[in-house]
Amino acid sequence: MVNRKTIFAVLLAVLLMVVGAVGAQDTVPVVSFMTTFGGSELDGLRNSLDAFTAETGIQVIVESNRQLVPILRTRLAGGSPPDLALIPQPGLLAEFARAGYLVPLVNEDGSAGLIDAAVLTDNYSQGIIDLGNVDGIQYGILAKANSKSTIWYRPASLEGIGMEIPATWDELIAIQQAYVDAGLVPWSIGGADSWTLTDWFENIYVRQNGPEAYQQLFVTHEIPWTDASVTAALDAFRQIVDPADTNLAGGVDGTLSTDFITAANMVFRPDPAAEMYYEGGFMGGIISSNFPDLVPVEDFNAFLFPAISEEHGAPVVGGGDLLAAFSDRPEVAALVAWMAGVDGNTLWASAPAGAVVSPNINVDLSVYSPIAAIDAAQVANASAFVFDGSDLMPSAVAEAFSIALQDFVANPDDAASIFSALEDTAAANY
């Protein structure tokens, strides 16, 4: 195994030789870095970048803009891209790579591009590494991420019905039935915010069919919404939402009129209306804020959305940003190595403000709060990681998808016609 400090030292030595070659000009090496981050998010990133500058003398000029994608396209067309960028979608990374804009982090044969392959293999699970691989070449690495595969619960409630954290879908359904048998409502779902329903479907679909089929449904639309795999996913989701009167807090009407925060509050308030709540890792902070007397882990906790098929396990659905390089100067390589390594990630994950969840498996979970550590462990250990499907679709299809799932919750018997109509929208927009 290649020692990460050795790798960084070699890169830095090369950089110093280059800087020395320009000698008397006293040129300060500079790396330009583009991101969507602002406010506290940017503060968290700077916590890491400032330490990099202090250690290497390399200045990092951060360009922050929420409209990163159109600006980056314009810059690329004009031949003036930044040195590095945090790209918000794997599809966009692939587009830039195939157009010849990106510099490989690691070459197809495993030899070093900007960095040695060991920087990635020593620090990331294969499921995370694969996100930045385009046609066999590593062009990016997930720099920050969040899980949307998290089920929140009250440990005392689960213990009260004599059940344990489920590892499989069948075990989750058994817990649901145990709650019903005890006269309790298993789920609270904030279906007025329809994206909560799309998140449910996405987690089910990728567990039944795997990441490749997931991409074919949401990204390329090679799989239509009338496909048998979609029907099977809806059948599984129906196990959760039907019968609504026993399974869902408020039944159909309550579910479709409740926002996602209120739905979570219904599980964790002193007089809970339901026992479990599915949503992303970000909910930990919201629950803590809304119920400051609850002790994280002890009074409320979370587990990974369980596997449905043994073949595909439990991929993590989520979001994040991929680090990619547009130039191959030594100072750029040094910053990539820093941001992919343990030190850079630990400083970002432990920033006083704007800390993020790092996909790096060697960032000690102790740097996080107890609840953030749950999110971090899910991301870092993901066997596979897929981006939120509705974020990858054309906007018209994403909107129709959300409405279709609300209609499905209201009328699950009409699934075939509802999703046939969704397919008509998809066919017209891909």
Secondary structure, DSSP 8 states (H G I E B T S, - for coil): ---HHHHHHHHHHHHHHHHHHHGGG----EEEEEES--HHHHHHHHHHHHHHHHHH--EEEEEE-TTHHHHHHHHHHTT---SEEEES-HHHHHHHHHTT-S--SB-TTS-BSSS-HHHHHTTS-HHHHGGGEETTEE-EEEEEEEE--EEEE-HHHHHHTT----SBHHHHHHHHHHHHHTT---B---TTSTHHHHHHHHHHHHHHHHHHHHHHHHTS--S-TTSHHHHHHHHHHHHHHSSHHHHBTTHHHHHHT--HHHHHHHHHSSS-S-SEEE--TTHHHHHHHH-TTS-BTTTBEEEE--BS-TTT---EEEEEEEEEES---HHHHHHHHHHHSHHHHHHHHT-SSS------TTS-GGGS-HHHHHHHHHHHT-SSEEE-HHHHS-HHHHHHHHHHHHHHHH-GGGHHHHHHHHHHHHHHH-
